[in-house]
């Protein structure tokens, strides 16, 4: 791979991981508190609240998958390339490549599975069918999903989702920082400007 190829791989990996972390943090820290601040006392207000959450959720679903794939492929290729130069650099890239996809899988399908199912069940019940994404069908029909949906208010579920989601942003950020650290070290090992400085020269 040429130096320019290395820079492109570094840029794609870092941008994808950082974008994932930034989007999730913005959702949990800015967007969700804003919609939760509004009243949801009437049925129409509650319907609007869950509809807004579902829209945010589907946007995140479309962003997270591609970001995880791009980050994993970019950092994975850089791990392979860096192996002859440094085991330490290679290991940082491997960790960065594995972290983002594993975070999405563990958080989505383990920690958040039934909560997401309950939120989508509530959304379908109050606001009708959604966009038909695979994410909306997660844990649908499972007993634990129905139990959570029956025991929590819409605001309580969205607030809990926001707290889980912000942890996804922090773990995504760790992957981005590892990739950035490894990229600087690899650029130095190759005798080239790092992607962070070479692009502005």
C-alpha positions, 0 to 999 in steps of 0.5 A: 500500500502506498503512503497515500493509501495508508493516509486514506485508510487512516482517515476513513478509520478515524473519521468513521469511529469518531463520527459514530461516537459523536453522533451517539453522544449528540443524541444522548446529550443534546437531542434526547434531553430536548425532546424529553423536556417537552410535555407528554401528558396527553396521548397526542404528545406521547405519540409525538415523543415516541415518533421522534425517538423512532426517527432518531433510532432509525437514523442511528441504525443507518449510520452505525452499521456502515461506520462500523464496517468502514472502521473495521476494514480500515483499521484491519488493513492497517493492522496487517500493513503495520505488522512488519514494523511494530507489534505494538502498532499492529495490536492498537489497530486490531483493538481499534478494528474490533472495538466498534463492531463489538460495541454495537453488537454487545450493546444492541443485542445484549444490553439494550435488546429488550429495551429497544424492543419495548420502545419499538413496540410502544412506537408501533402501538401509539404511532403506527407502523414505522419505516420497516427497518430490521432494527424496528423488529429487534426482540419483537414478540419476546416476553421480556420485551412485553414486560418492559413495555408494560412496566415503564412509561415512554419517557422512562424508556427513552431516558434509559435508552439515552444512558445506554447510548452514551456509553456506546459513544464513549467506547466508540471514542476509545476505538477512535483514539486507539486508531489515531494513536496507532496512525501517528506511530505508523506514519513515523515508522514509515517516515511520512507525515501523519494523516493528522498533519499531512493533510493540512500541508 
